[in-house]
Amino acid sequence: MAKRNAVIVTHTRLRQSGTVVSEAVSQLRVAGFEVTIIDNTEAPDFGVQPPCVPDDTEIVVVLGGDGTILRAAELVHCTQVPILGVNMGHVGFLAEFESFQIDEAIRRVAEHDYNIDERMIAHVDVWLPGADEPIEDWALNDITLERADRGKMVELSIRVDDVEMNSFGADGVIVSTPTGSTAYAFSAGGPVIWPNVKALQLIPLAAHALFARPLIIGSGSTFSIDILDESMSEGWICCDGRRQRALPQGTRVIVRESRDTLRLARLSGVPFTNRLVSKFDLPVVGWREHARAEAAGQSHAHQGQADTTLAATAYGNADAETADHAGEVNR
């Protein structure tokens, strides 16, 4: 029988607070896997690719929240190894299973009972002033370019396909993938983009401008963001909330679709919409429908009381008629 290798990515706090990790390791070993545990992976420097998991790894099982999955993504970047997430955090939007489903998750892994969801990745080139070549990095969720000086705005020029679209002072901008559209970009007012849409979106953060709306471009287009030479603040770039560095005035940041993708293990027949509704606890019944339902309920209650009153009155009248008839007979 061929050797099967699995990697568990988690964090020390979870390993020390219970038996979830040890039980997952035990179940994977019973299923015939050799298991490696990786936890508390420090964020690498911007532009530096950390060592990846071995190519013969069958799957990476993540026990944690979305932050742990983003750490795991660094370990499988530029490989074909899929990630399966078991949510031990709060929202866990990227996870496929919840903590109480860990037994089922391991069984699905052992039986190859899952599909592969290819997620788009954003590639970023950072051209520092006077540089001969860019610093390259990537993001599964988002790339943020923000002000380095918290008391001042960073002044930016935005281009799409090398055509200038806008310029403004702002706290910064977010460039998000469809996967990241439910993360920071969503909190900043961006739309939710379904994962099968090949697009990138740019969300301005507190821009001092009349026209500073989110922009969505197709996968063949690029965003170019220049930190103006006269900007009051330098910039600060961060990929997926992990790999980051300072950027001086005069830096150009170019974001496009990466040639690489991230492979997420998914259950068959479970659409993204289900996850969106359940994770965000969406009010699928609008307030108008809710108000109508309440009004209808109150109307039914009043009608019921009226029916009861009418029935009682009718019953009383019937009794009276019966008594009158009985009196006539007695007479």
Rosetta blueprint (number, residue, H / E / L):
1 M L
2 A L
3 K L
4 R E
5 N E
6 A E
7 V E
8 I E
9 V E
10 T E
11 H L
12 T H
13 R H
14 L H
15 R H
16 Q H
17 S H
18 G L
19 T L
20 V H
21 V H
22 S H
23 E H
24 A H
25 V H
26 S H
27 Q H
28 L H
29 R H
30 V H
31 A L
32 G L
33 F E
34 E E
35 V E
36 T E
37 I E
38 I E
39 D E
40 N L
41 T L
42 E L
43 A L
44 P L
45 D L
46 F L
47 G L
48 V L
49 Q L
50 P L
51 P L
52 C L
53 V L
54 P L
55 D L
56 D L
57 T E
58 E E
59 I E
60 V E
61 V E
62 V E
63 L E
64 G E
65 G L
66 D H
67 G H
68 T H
69 I H
70 L H
71 R H
72 A H
73 A H
74 E H
75 L H
76 V H
77 H L
78 C L
79 T L
80 Q L
81 V L
82 P L
83 I E
84 L E
85 G E
86 V E
87 N E
88 M L
89 G L
90 H L
91 V L
92 G L
93 F L
94 L L
95 A L
96 E L
97 F E
98 E E
99 S H
100 F H
101 Q H
102 I H
103 D H
104 E H
105 A H
106 I H
107 R H
108 R H
109 V H
110 A H
111 E L
112 H L
113 D L
114 Y L
115 N E
116 I E
117 D E
118 E E
119 R E
120 M E
121 I E
122 A E
123 H E
124 V E
125 D E
126 V E
127 W E
128 L L
129 P L
130 G L
131 A L
132 D L
133 E L
134 P L
135 I E
136 E E
137 D E
138 W E
139 A E
140 L L
141 N L
142 D E
143 I E
144 T E
145 L E
146 E E
147 R E
148 A L
149 D L
150 R L
151 G L
152 K L
153 M L
154 V E
155 E E
156 L E
157 S E
158 I E
159 R E
160 V E
161 D L
162 D L
163 V E
164 E E
165 M E
166 N E
167 S E
168 F E
169 G E
170 A E
171 D L
172 G E
173 V E
174 I E
175 V E
176 S E
177 T L
178 P L
179 T H
180 G H
181 S H
182 T H
183 A L
184 Y H
185 A H
186 F H
187 S H
188 A L
189 G L
190 G L
191 P L
192 V L
193 I L
194 W L
195 P L
196 N L
197 V L
198 K L
199 A E
200 L E
201 Q E
202 L E
203 I E
204 P E
205 L E
206 A L
207 A L
208 H L
209 A L
210 L L
211 F L
212 A L
213 R L
214 P L
215 L E
216 I E
217 I E
218 G E
219 S L
220 G L
221 S L
222 T L
223 F E
224 S E
225 I E
226 D E
227 I E
228 L L
229 D L
230 E L
231 S L
232 M L
233 S L
234 E L
235 G E
236 W E
237 I E
238 C E
239 C E
240 D L
241 G L
242 R L
243 R E
244 Q E
245 R E
246 A E
247 L E
248 P L
249 Q L
250 G L
251 T L
252 R E
253 V E
254 I E
255 V E
256 R E
257 E E
258 S E
259 R E
260 D E
261 T E
262 L E
263 R E
264 L E
265 A E
266 R E
267 L L
268 S L
269 G L
270 V L
271 P L
272 F H
273 T H
274 N H
275 R H
276 L H
277 V H
278 S H
279 K H
280 F H
281 D L
282 L L
283 P L
284 V L
285 V L
286 G L
287 W H
288 R H
289 E H
290 H H
291 A H
292 R H
293 A H
294 E H
295 A H
296 A H
297 G H
298 Q H
299 S H
300 H H
301 A H
302 H H
303 Q H
304 G H
305 Q H
306 A H
307 D H
308 T H
309 T H
310 L H
311 A H
312 A H
313 T H
314 A H
315 Y H
316 G H
317 N H
318 A H
319 D H
320 A H
321 E H
322 T H
323 A H
324 D H
325 H H
326 A H
327 G H
328 E H
329 V H
330 N H
331 R L
